[in-house]
C-alpha cells in the first residue's frame, strides 16, 4: 500500500507519526527516512529516535529556499543519499512493515529527486511494506499510483495574521 499525505494544511507529518505509533503498537517494524528537518528543531525526533522497533534516518536537514547558506548541489547530494538508503533497504535483510518517507514530496516538487527513479523504488518498496510519503506538492504521477491520498487543506492558520510557529504545535 502506498499512502500520500499532501496539501498546504498542517498535519501531514502528524498523521504519519500517528500511523507510526499505531504500527509500533502492533509490533510492526518501522522505518522513517526524513528530509529537510533539522535534528535540533523538531520535537518528534527526540522521541522517535529512541523507540524500539523504529529506525530513523535524516538527510538534507536544511532546504536551500529557507536556509540560504546551503547550496543546491549539497542538498541534491544529500537527497540522493536518502535514495541510497532506500536502495539499501531493498537489498538488505531487514524488512519493515511500514516505511515513512517524510517530506519526499518537497524533494520531488523541487526536483532534488527524479520522479521516475523515485516511483520505481517506491513500487519495489511497496511489495513488502506499507509506505507513507509526506510533504506539500505531491506530484500527479505519485498521486496516480498511490492507494490512499489525503490532502490537508488549510482553512485558517495563525501564520496568516503574523504569528510565529509555535513550539510543540508546528515543530
C-alpha positions in Angstrom: 0.0 0.0 0.0 1.2 3.5 -0.9 -0.2 6.4 1.2 0.3 10.0 0.4 -0.2 12.9 2.8 0.0 16.2 0.9 -1.6 19.7 0.8 -1.0 23.1 2.2 -2.6 22.4 5.6 -1.0 21.4 8.8 -0.9 17.7 9.8 0.9 15.7 7.1 3.8 14.7 9.4 1.5 14.5 12.4 -0.8 12.0 10.6 2.2 9.9 9.5 3.6 9.8 13.1 0.2 8.7 14.3 0.4 5.8 11.8 3.9 5.0 13.2 2.6 4.9 16.7 -0.3 2.6 15.6 2.1 0.3 13.7 4.5 0.1 16.6 1.6 -0.8 18.9 1.1 -3.9 16.7 4.8 -4.7 17.0 5.5 -3.7 13.4 9.0 -2.9 12.3 9.0 0.8 11.1 11.5 3.0 9.3 11.4 6.8 8.9 13.5 8.5 6.3 13.2 12.2 6.7 14.3 15.2 4.6 14.5 18.9 5.3 14.1 18.8 9.1 16.9 19.8 11.4 17.8 17.5 14.3 17.7 20.3 16.8 14.4 21.8 15.9 11.6 19.2 15.6 10.3 17.8 18.9 9.1 14.5 17.5 12.7 13.5 16.6 13.9 13.1 20.2 11.1 10.6 20.9 11.1 8.7 17.6 14.8 8.1 17.5 14.6 6.2 20.8 11.6 4.0 20.2 12.1 0.2 19.9 11.1 -1.2 16.6 11.8 2.1 14.7 14.8 3.0 12.6 15.1 6.7 12.0 17.3 8.3 9.3 17.6 12.0 8.4 19.1 13.5 5.3 19.2 17.0 3.7 18.4 18.6 7.0 18.1 22.1 5.5 16.2 23.3 2.4 18.1 25.9 0.4 15.0 28.0 -0.1 14.8 28.5 3.7 18.4 28.4 4.5 20.4 30.4 2.0 23.7 29.2 3.4 23.3 25.7 1.9 24.0 25.1 -1.8 21.6 23.4 -4.2 24.3 20.9 -5.0 24.7 19.9 -1.4 21.0 19.3 -1.0 20.9 17.4 -4.2 23.7 15.1 -3.0 22.0 14.6 0.4 18.7 13.7 -1.3 20.5 11.2 -3.4 21.9 9.7 -0.2 18.3 9.3 1.0 17.6 7.3 -2.2 20.7 5.2 -1.5 19.2 4.4 1.9 16.0 3.2 0.2 18.1 1.0 -2.1 20.0 -0.3 0.9 16.7 -1.3 2.5 15.6 -3.0 -0.7 18.8 -5.1 -0.9 19.1 -5.7 2.8 17.8 -8.5 5.0 15.9 -6.1 7.3 12.3 -5.9 6.4 10.0 -3.1 7.5 6.2 -3.3 7.8 5.9 0.5 7.5 8.2 3.0 5.9 7.6 6.7 6.1 9.3 8.9 3.5 9.0 12.2 5.3 8.9 15.4 3.1 9.8 13.5 0.0 7.1 15.3 -1.9 9.1 18.5 -1.4 12.2 16.9 -2.8 10.1 15.7 -5.8 8.4 19.1 -6.3 11.7 20.9 -6.1 13.4 18.4 -8.4 16.1 17.2 -5.9 14.8 13.7 -6.6 13.9 12.4 -10.1 10.3 11.3 -10.1 10.8 8.3 -12.3 13.6 6.9 -10.2 11.6 7.5 -7.0 8.4 5.8 -8.4 10.4 2.8 -9.4 12.0 2.5 -5.9 8.6 3.2 -4.3 6.9 0.4 -6.2 9.6 -2.1 -5.2 9.4 -0.9 -1.5 5.6 -1.4 -1.6 5.9 -5.1 -2.4 6.9 -5.8 1.2 6.0 -2.7 3.1 3.3 -0.1 3.6 4.7 3.3 2.5 3.7 6.8 3.6 5.0 9.7 1.6 4.5 13.2 3.1 5.0 16.8 2.1 3.4 19.6 0.2 3.1 19.4 -3.6 2.8 15.7 -4.3 3.4 15.2 -8.0 0.5 13.9 -10.1 2.4 10.7 -11.0 2.7 9.8 -7.4 -1.0 10.6 -6.7 -2.0 8.3 -9.6 -0.1 5.2 -8.3 -1.0 5.8 -4.6 -3.6 3.7 -3.0 -4.6 6.3 -0.4 -4.2 10.1 -0.8 -5.1 12.7 1.8 -4.9 16.4 1.1 -4.6 18.5 4.2 -6.3 21.8 3.3 -5.5 25.0 5.2 -8.7 26.8 6.2 -7.2 29.1 8.8 -3.7 29.4 10.3 -2.2 31.9 12.7 0.7 32.5 10.3 -1.7 34.5 8.2 -2.0 37.2 10.9 1.7 37.3 11.6 2.0 34.7 14.4 5.3 32.8 14.5 5.4 29.0 14.6 4.7 27.5 18.0 6.9 25.0 19.8 5.0 21.8 20.4 2.5 22.7 17.6 4.4 23.3 14.4 7.7 21.9 15.4 
